C-alpha cells in the first residue's frame, strides 16, 4: 500500500528506513498522520468513509491502514461532490 507521504510529497522510503506504523491512533494523531483537520476526520467517520473503533474504555481509535485507504478514496471523491 502506498504511504500518504509518498502520495502528498513524492517521498519514498525503502523497507530499511520505513518506521513501523502504530496500530492505534487517537483522533488527534490520526488527523496529524493524514495531514487533515480533526473535523475532516470526524466528517469522514460520520459519512462512513472512515471506520472508527472503540477501546474498552469507550475512547475512539483509528487504524493507519484505514486512514491510508480513506485518504485515497477522498482524493478521488471530495472534488466531485460525493
C-alpha positions in Angstrom: 0.0 0.0 0.0 1.2 3.5 -0.8 2.0 5.7 2.2 0.5 9.2 2.4 3.9 10.8 2.4 4.5 9.2 -1.0 1.2 10.5 -2.3 1.5 14.0 -1.0 5.1 14.8 -1.2 6.6 12.2 -3.6 8.7 10.8 -0.8 9.8 7.2 -0.9 11.3 5.1 1.8 12.8 1.6 1.4 12.0 -1.1 3.9 15.1 -0.5 6.0 14.1 3.2 6.7 10.3 2.8 7.0 9.3 3.1 10.6 6.8 0.5 11.9 3.3 2.0 11.7 1.4 2.2 15.1 -1.7 0.1 15.2 -4.0 2.6 17.0 -4.1 6.3 16.8 -6.1 8.9 18.7 -8.2 11.4 16.7 -5.5 14.0 17.1 -2.8 11.5 16.0 -4.9 10.2 13.1 -5.6 13.7 11.8 -1.9 14.6 12.0 -0.9 11.3 10.3 -3.3 12.0 7.4 -2.5 15.8 7.3 -6.1 16.7 7.8 -8.1 18.6 10.4 -9.8 16.6 13.1 -13.1 18.0 11.9 -12.4 16.3 8.5 -11.7 13.0 10.2 -15.0 13.2 12.1 -16.8 14.1 8.9 -15.3 11.0 7.2 -16.5 8.9 10.1 -20.0 10.4 10.0 -20.2 9.8 6.2 -19.0 6.3 6.5 -15.7 6.9 4.7 -13.6 6.1 7.7 -14.2 3.4 10.3 -14.0 4.4 14.0 -13.1 1.8 16.5 -13.7 1.9 20.3 -11.3 0.8 23.0 -12.9 -1.0 26.0 -12.7 2.4 27.8 -15.0 3.9 25.1 -12.3 6.1 23.6 -12.2 6.1 19.8 -9.2 5.0 17.9 -8.2 4.8 14.2 -6.2 2.4 12.2 -3.4 4.0 10.0 -4.1 1.5 7.1 -7.7 2.5 7.1 -6.7 6.2 7.1 -4.5 5.5 4.0 -7.4 3.8 2.3 -9.9 6.6 3.2 -7.4 9.3 2.1 -7.0 7.6 -1.3 -10.8 7.4 -1.6 -11.3 11.0 -0.6 -8.7 12.1 -3.1 -10.9 10.8 -5.8 -14.3 11.8 -4.5 -14.1 15.1 -2.4 -14.0 17.3 -5.5 -16.9 15.5 -7.2 -19.5 16.5 -4.5 -19.8 12.9 -3.3 
